[in-house]
Amino acid sequence: LNFYQSDVEISNTQFFNNSAGDDYLNIIRSIFTIRDSYFENAYSDALDVDFSKGEIINTIFDKSGNDAVDFSGSNVKLENININQAGDKAVSVGEKSIVKIKKINITNSKIGLASKDSSVLEAENVLINNVDIGAAAYIKKSEYGPANIKINEIKILNFRKKYIAQEKSEISVNNNPIKYYDCKSNKEDCYFIEN
């Protein structure tokens, strides 16, 4: 389902079981609102937002084959979001996006929060449980710069690594920057990691 240069309001809507294709719902160059809705069993990304502006409120994303929500070049606010079983990233923020989150629960996913390619992700009241990586900031596309994540009030349980930030990208928690390795002495894992 695609909305291209078409402003849209979605409320009290359920999206179930797309068995093929890429993104279940793709919003491109539009202004949008998604409220009180439910996504389940997306084949790839449940929601992909490109170069758009909007908000997502009181919405659940369950069992996404790839990312639950993926933002590129967008400005989006999220509030009271639940994400379970994202095959890759629960929240993916890229290509100069600005995303602000207020209250989110993420469970059973590969990566909780990811900011990449000159993007800024701000989040407060965050609970992440059973993930490989809690939050990651990095450059994926060489034409972009470092990424930034600012988090207040976060709890991460059952993880392999809490925070990973590529060189020059930054993660701060409660206004405290995450400490990092010197990449020259850690070539195999050139990431900043809080132990």
C-alpha positions as CSV (number, residue, x, y, z in Angstrom):
1,L,0.0,0.0,0.0
2,N,1.6,3.2,-1.2
3,F,0.8,6.9,-0.7
4,Y,2.8,9.2,-3.0
5,Q,2.5,12.9,-2.6
6,S,-0.9,12.2,-1.0
7,D,-1.5,13.4,2.5
8,V,-3.2,10.7,4.6
9,E,-4.7,10.1,8.0
10,I,-4.9,6.4,9.2
11,S,-6.8,5.5,12.4
12,N,-8.2,2.4,14.0
13,T,-6.8,0.3,11.1
14,Q,-5.3,-3.2,11.1
15,F,-2.7,-4.4,8.7
16,F,-2.3,-8.2,8.6
17,N,-0.2,-10.8,6.8
18,N,1.3,-9.3,3.6
19,S,3.1,-12.4,2.2
20,A,5.2,-10.9,-0.5
21,G,6.8,-7.6,-1.7
22,D,8.8,-5.1,0.2
23,D,7.2,-2.6,2.5
24,Y,3.6,-3.2,3.8
25,L,2.8,0.5,4.0
26,N,5.0,3.1,2.2
27,I,4.4,6.8,2.6
28,I,6.4,9.1,0.2
29,R,6.6,12.9,0.1
30,S,3.4,13.3,2.2
31,I,2.0,14.6,5.4
32,F,0.5,11.8,7.5
33,T,-1.0,10.6,10.8
34,I,-1.2,7.0,12.0
35,R,-3.2,6.5,15.2
36,D,-4.6,3.6,17.2
37,S,-3.5,1.1,14.5
38,Y,-2.0,-2.4,14.4
39,F,0.6,-4.1,12.1
40,E,1.2,-7.8,12.2
41,N,3.2,-10.3,10.1
42,A,4.8,-7.8,7.6
43,Y,6.9,-9.7,5.0
44,S,9.6,-7.0,5.1
45,D,9.3,-3.5,6.6
46,A,5.9,-2.9,8.3
47,L,6.1,0.9,7.7
48,D,8.5,2.8,5.4
49,V,8.3,6.6,5.4
50,D,10.3,8.5,2.8
51,F,10.7,12.3,2.7
52,S,7.6,12.9,4.7
53,K,6.3,14.6,7.8
54,G,3.9,13.1,10.3
55,E,3.2,11.4,13.6
56,I,2.5,7.9,14.8
57,I,0.5,7.5,18.0
58,N,-0.8,4.5,20.0
59,T,0.3,2.0,17.4
60,I,1.6,-1.6,17.6
61,F,4.0,-3.3,15.3
62,D,4.2,-7.1,15.7
63,K,6.3,-9.6,13.8
64,S,8.0,-7.6,11.0
65,G,10.3,-9.5,8.7
66,N,12.7,-6.6,8.4
67,D,12.3,-3.2,10.1
68,A,9.1,-2.3,12.0
69,V,9.4,1.4,11.1
70,D,11.9,2.8,8.7
71,F,12.4,6.6,8.1
72,S,14.4,8.2,5.3
73,G,14.7,12.0,4.9
74,S,11.6,12.5,7.2
75,N,10.5,14.4,10.2
76,V,8.3,12.2,12.4
77,K,7.0,12.1,16.0
78,L,6.1,8.8,17.7
79,E,4.2,8.4,20.9
80,N,3.1,5.3,22.9
81,I,4.5,2.7,20.4
82,N,4.9,-1.0,21.0
83,I,7.2,-3.1,18.7
84,N,7.7,-6.9,19.0
85,Q,9.8,-9.2,16.9
86,A,11.4,-6.9,14.3
87,G,13.6,-9.0,12.2
88,D,16.2,-6.3,11.8
89,K,15.6,-2.8,13.4
90,A,12.6,-1.9,15.5
91,V,13.2,1.8,14.6
92,S,15.4,2.8,11.7
93,V,16.1,6.5,11.2
94,G,18.2,7.4,8.1
95,E,19.2,10.0,5.4
96,K,18.9,13.2,7.4
97,S,15.7,12.3,9.3
98,I,14.7,13.8,12.5
99,V,12.6,11.5,14.7
100,K,11.3,12.2,18.2
101,I,9.9,9.4,20.3
102,K,7.9,9.6,23.5
103,K,7.3,6.3,25.2
104,I,8.2,3.1,23.3
105,N,8.5,-0.5,24.2
106,I,10.6,-2.8,22.1
107,T,10.9,-6.5,22.6
108,N,12.5,-9.6,20.8
109,S,14.2,-7.7,18.0
110,K,17.7,-7.6,16.5
111,I,18.3,-3.9,17.0
112,G,16.2,-1.6,19.1
113,L,16.9,2.0,18.0
114,A,19.1,2.8,15.0
115,S,20.1,6.3,13.7
116,K,22.3,6.6,10.6
117,D,23.4,8.9,7.8
118,S,23.2,12.4,9.3
119,S,20.0,11.6,11.2
120,V,19.0,12.6,14.7
121,L,16.9,10.3,16.9
122,E,15.6,11.7,20.3
123,A,13.7,9.3,22.6
124,E,12.4,9.4,26.1
125,N,10.7,6.7,28.3
126,V,12.2,3.8,26.4
127,L,12.0,0.1,27.4
128,I,14.0,-2.4,25.3
129,N,14.0,-6.1,26.1
130,N,15.7,-9.1,24.5
131,V,17.7,-7.6,21.6
132,D,21.1,-8.1,20.1
133,I,21.8,-4.3,20.2
134,G,19.9,-1.7,22.2
135,A,20.8,1.4,20.2
136,A,23.2,2.0,17.3
137,A,24.4,5.1,15.5
138,Y,26.5,4.9,12.3
139,I,27.1,5.9,8.7
140,K,25.7,3.4,6.2
141,K,25.9,5.6,3.0
142,S,29.2,7.4,2.4
143,E,27.5,10.6,1.0
144,Y,26.1,11.3,4.5
145,G,27.7,12.1,7.8
146,P,27.6,10.8,11.3
147,A,24.4,10.1,13.2
148,N,23.1,11.1,16.6
149,I,21.0,9.5,19.3
150,K,19.8,11.3,22.5
151,I,17.9,9.2,25.0
152,N,16.4,10.0,28.4
153,E,14.9,7.5,30.7
154,I,15.9,4.2,29.1
155,K,16.0,0.6,30.4
156,I,17.6,-2.1,28.3
157,L,17.2,-5.7,29.5
158,N,18.6,-9.0,28.0
159,F,21.0,-7.7,25.4
160,R,24.3,-8.6,23.7
161,K,25.5,-5.0,23.5
162,K,23.7,-2.0,24.9
163,Y,25.1,0.7,22.7
164,I,27.2,0.7,19.5
165,A,28.3,3.9,17.7
166,Q,30.5,4.2,14.7
167,E,33.4,6.7,14.8
168,K,32.1,10.3,15.0
169,S,28.5,9.2,15.5
170,E,27.2,9.9,19.0
171,I,24.9,8.3,21.6
172,S,24.1,10.1,24.8
173,V,21.9,8.8,27.6
174,N,20.5,11.2,30.2
175,N,22.9,13.8,28.7
176,N,25.9,11.6,29.3
177,P,27.9,10.6,26.2
178,I,28.6,6.9,25.8
179,K,32.3,6.1,26.2
180,Y,34.1,4.4,23.3
181,Y,37.0,2.4,22.1
182,D,39.9,3.8,20.1
183,C,39.3,2.3,16.7
184,K,43.0,2.1,15.9
185,S,43.5,-0.6,18.6
186,N,40.2,-2.4,17.8
187,K,40.2,-2.8,14.0
188,E,38.0,-6.0,14.1
189,D,35.2,-4.2,15.9
190,C,35.6,-0.5,15.1
191,Y,32.7,0.7,17.3
192,F,32.3,2.6,20.4
193,I,30.7,0.4,23.0
194,E,29.6,0.8,26.6
195,N,30.4,-2.3,28.6
